[in-house]
Amino acid sequence: MIGFIDLRSDTVTKPTSEMLEAMFNAEVGDDVFGEDPTINALEQKGALLFEKEAGLFCPSGTMTNQVAIRVHVKPGDEVICDQSSHIYNYEGGGIAANAGASVKVIHSNRGKMTPEDVLDCINPDDYHCPVSRLVSLENTSNKGGGSCYTLNEMLDISKVVKDNGLAFHLDGARIFNALVELEEEPSSLGKIFDSISICMSKGLGSPMGSLLLGSDAFINEARRVRKLMGGGMRQAGYMAAAGIYALDNHIHRLKEDHRRAKEIADVIMGLSYVENLAPVDTNIVIFKLNSEVNADAFLQYLEAKQILAISLGPQMVRMVTHLDIMDEMVHKIVETLKNTP
Ligand SMILES: Cc1ncc(COP(=O)(O)O)c(C=O)c1O
C-alpha cells in the first residue's frame, strides 16, 4: 500500500526510525549557555567539513541566511543576488526588514549568475549609489530547477567578489545535492565563501535546523544576531542529533533522488500535454503544460490519484524527489502521468 506520494518539496520528509533513535539518545544542555554537547558537535562537524573556523545552529535556513546578511551589511548597503533567489523572494522581505539593505537582482539563466553579471552589478565608488557589500549565490538553485554551480564556476565569481572587496555568501540549502551530483568536496567551499548556510531539513531529511558557517569572528557576531532575532535555543540538541545523523548517513543517497527525478523527467519529456521540461540536474523537476491544460486542474487530477505536486504558475508544475520517495512510487508516478487523459 503506497498511500500519498508527496512531491511538493524535499522539506516534507519524516525522520527515519534510525534518525529518531539518534535524536532520542542525544545528550543535551542549554545551548544559550553554550552547554549543549550535541549542538556543539554538529557546529564543529559542519565547520570541519567545509573548512570554516566555526558554526552556528539555527532553527531554519531563512534564519541562517538572514543572520548572515545582517552581519555582512549595514543599513543602506546593497546585496547582489539572482532574481530567483530564496533570500529575495521567500524570506518575507527580510533583507530590508532585518538588515535595512537594498537588493540588486541579476536576471540569469536558471538561477546561475556569471562573473560578468556580478561585475556589472557592482556600483562605482560614488556617494549617490548604495555601497555594494555582499553577493549571495544559491547552490543548488531552487527556483532555477535544482541547477548547480561547479566549484570552478563559484571560484570564478569569488574572484570578482573579492577583487572588489565584497563579501560572498552561499545559500547552500541544497549544497550537498550539487556536491554529490558533481562529485566535488565540501572542503573546497570554505576558501570560496565568507559564510555558508546549509539546511538539514531539505534533502538531508532532518525535521528542522540549518547551520551557518564562517570565521570565528563572523560566527561570534552571528550568535549575537541569532539571539536578537529570537533564535537562541535551549535543549535543541535533539534536533542537532538528527543533523549529525543526516550528515553521516544521508549525503551519498542524494544520488538516488537525482536518479529518480531523471526517471520521472524522461517520461514527462514524451507526454503530449507537456510543452517543455527544464533540464533536470538534481532532485527538482519543473515542466510547462501546454496551453490546453491548467496546472491547478492537473494537480487536482494527480491529487485524486494520491500524488501531490505544486504549481509555479498557471502552466508550470514542480515535482521534487527526496528521502521518502521510493522506486515503487516512481513507477506509480510515471504510469499515472502516462495515463493522464
Ligand atoms: C534555497 C533555499 N534557501 C533557503 C530556504 C529556507 O529554509 P527554511 O524553510 O528552513 O527557512 C529554502 C527553503 O525551501 C530554500 O529552498
PDBQT file of the ligand as one rigid body, heavy atoms in Angstrom, charges set to zero:
ROOT
HETATM    1  C1  LIG A 401      17.297  27.748  -1.487  1.00  0.00    +0.000 C 
HETATM    2  C2  LIG A 401      16.634  27.881  -0.157  1.00  0.00    +0.000 A 
HETATM    3  N1  LIG A 401      17.189  28.651   0.777  1.00  0.00    +0.000 NA
HETATM    4  C3  LIG A 401      16.644  28.793   1.994  1.00  0.00    +0.000 A 
HETATM    5  C4  LIG A 401      15.472  28.147   2.325  1.00  0.00    +0.000 A 
HETATM    6  C5  LIG A 401      14.865  28.400   3.672  1.00  0.00    +0.000 C 
HETATM    7  O1  LIG A 401      14.814  27.308   4.502  1.00  0.00    +0.000 OA
HETATM    8  P1  LIG A 401      13.738  27.214   5.683  1.00  0.00    +0.000 P 
HETATM    9  O2  LIG A 401      12.479  26.735   5.080  1.00  0.00    +0.000 OA
HETATM   10  O3  LIG A 401      14.381  26.227   6.616  1.00  0.00    +0.000 OA
HETATM   11  O4  LIG A 401      13.614  28.561   6.286  1.00  0.00    +0.000 OA
HETATM   12  C6  LIG A 401      14.844  27.332   1.378  1.00  0.00    +0.000 A 
HETATM   13  C7  LIG A 401      13.591  26.634   1.701  1.00  0.00    +0.000 C 
HETATM   14  O5  LIG A 401      12.992  25.952   0.909  1.00  0.00    +0.000 OA
HETATM   15  C8  LIG A 401      15.438  27.201   0.099  1.00  0.00    +0.000 A 
HETATM   16  O6  LIG A 401      14.878  26.452  -0.863  1.00  0.00    +0.000 OA
ENDROOT
TORSDOF 0
